[in-house]
C-alpha cells in the first residue's frame, strides 16, 4: 500500500547483472557514454543503491537501463538478447524488492523491429513492465518513419507510457566543417535538442491525432520546448512562411489542433540536474497533471544521491499546492502506469 505521498522516481538507471555481463562481452570498449556508465558503482552494486535510496524517506524507483541502448551496443542479431536480459533482470529485481522497485520500463532492441514487436507483449504481459523505453533516434533514424509505427500502435493499445531518452553521440558535429562535437556540446545542448526534435516529429507526423490518448514521457522536462514556448506557439503557427521548397501549410491544415496544443500533451519528468529555474519553467508549460518526479540517478557528481536530493529540495520549495506536489511525486506516475492506490 502506498504512503500518503510516496516519491516515485520514474527515471533512474540500473544494470541488471546478466545484461551488464553481456554488454561487457559485446561492447566492453564502447567509448564516450560507454566509458561513463562503466564507472558508476550504483549502476551495478545493489548495496550501494540501497544505501543511497535509504537517505530519502518514502522513496521508490522505476527501473530503466542507461544509455547507450542495445541497438548502439550490438548488431541486430545480438541486440535482442541484450534487451531480453535487461527485461528479465529488471523483472527479477522488482519481484524481489517490490517496495523499492514497484516497476520497470522495458528495454527494446530498436535495430530489430521484429524482435521489438515480440518483446513488448512479453515484457508487459509476462514480466510486468509498466511501459517501454526507447531513444530519440535509432542510430540516426527518426521515429516518425513508417517502420516504427507498430510500436506506437502497440503502446496505445496497452495504454502504458513510452519513456523517451535523448541520444546523440560525439560524431554529431556542432558545425559542418568539423568531424566531431567539441567540449561535450553533443551532450549538454545536443540531448535537449534531440528531445525537442523528437517531440516535433511526433506532432507534425500526426501521432496524437491517430492515437489521442498515447502516453509519452519526455526526459529532462521536455528538453528545450518549455523555454521556447513562443517559438513553438506563435512561431510554428506560421509554419511554412520561412520555407521555399515545401508546402508546409498542408501539414498545418492536416492537424486538428495548433502545434503548441500537441506539445502540451506530452508528459515530462523533473530530471533537470538540480535547476530550480528549469523546473519552474517546465512545470509552468506542462502543468502539474503532466509532470512526474525523476532524478536521473546515479549520473551526478556524487554518483547517486545529489540529483535525488536536489530535485526533492526544489519540488518541496515550490509555491504549489500539496495536491499538485503529490501529483508530481506519486499520483501522475500511478495514473500513467495504471497502478492502484489501494
Buried (B, 14 or more C-beta within 10 A) or exposed (E): EBEEBBBBBBBBBBBBEBBBEBBBEBBEEBEBBBEBBBEBEBBBBBEBBEEBBEEBEEBBBBBBBBBBBBBBBBEBEBBBBBBBBBBBBBBBBBEEBEEBBBBBBBBBBBBBBEBBBEBBBBBBEEBBBBBBBBBBBBEEEBBBEEEBBBBBEBBBEBEBBBBBBBBBBBEBBBEEEEEEBEEEBBBEBBBBBBBBBBBBBBBBBBBBEEBEEBBBBBBBBBBBBBBBBEEBBEBBEEBBEEEEEEEBEEBBEEBEEBBBEBBBBBBBBBBBBBBBEBBBBBBEBBEBEBBBBBBBBBBBEEBBBBBBBBBBEBBEEBEBEEEBBBBBBBBBBBBBBEBEEE
